[in-house]
Amino acid sequence: MGLMESMRRTATLACLAGLLAACGSSGPAASPGTSSTAMAVTPFVSIVEPFDPGHPARVETTPARCEGQGSTLAIERCYETRTENVDAEINAAQAARYAKADAAGRAAILAQDRAWLAVRGPVCHAAFTGGGTAAGVSAAACLLDESNARLAWAKGKTPPEALLNATDSTDPNQLSWYTTPKGSRIAELSTQGDQTGGAVVTWIIIGGAEGFVVNPRQFFFQDASFTDPGVVRPPDPTYHRVATGQEYRFSIDYSQLAKDPSGDKRGSGYVYAPGAPTAIWI
């Protein structure tokens, strides 16, 4: 074999070896300094209950009504179990959203879930600071309210209008709370009448995971077509941002109630309406 023929054969073998190496590769080569771990997809992280740790939220059997249980502990446990059942549904809904999302969307879903779960308990306890067994039961029921609102949000559903009981009692356990889709809490307290035959209402806000921005125009009295937007009492709360887990109060004087053409006012009430859903205290 001549020298030139030997050189051509060597070059051909080298070329074939390079092609075989390329064919044996399982995918594109990682960039310099990029580890295989960094290229891996972050898995979905399920809700794990602080009151039932060690596994993702799961479905268990619960009584039809929690209030009728024989002890405070049993009532609280009933609400926690029902909360966990809802959270299992939240996990399924969020996992479905996660599977369809891009990398940025997946990171946002995980961050939002972590933030919401971290403040759910503190938000509920901030609403019921009086202590005692009643506060413990109210806080446990609040967990369920928070999770139900979160589930509707995760599924993209609009909850029905919430009908709540108005009260003039300053006992926190007597307040009827509305939970927004983002986890903030709102309550109404009818504090006093005014000289015009109207009423002064104190609105109580507890900020959820993303806080809450106050817009007084979203808080008004309504009876059929009659609406009283009220007069905000100073200091003006407009666009005040309620921090996560913090309570904030502001008052509105509904001074036009005497002009309501409906005498019995059945179906009327104080409304929080950012759009949909809405809540009405009657």
Secondary structure, DSSP 8 states (H G I E B T S, - for coil): --HHHHHHHHHHHHHHHHHHHHHT--S----TT--HHHHS---------TTS-SS--------S-STTSSSHHHHHHHHHHHHHHHHHHHHHHHHHHHHHS-HHHHHHHHHHHHHHHHHHHHHHHHH--S-HHHHHHHHHHHHHHHHHHHHHHHTT-----EEE-------GGG--EEE-TTS-EEEEEEEEE-TTS-EEEEEEEEB-TT-EE--GGGEEEEETTEEE--EE-SS--TT-EE-BT-EEEEEEEETTGGG-S-SS-TT-EEEE-SSSS-EEE-
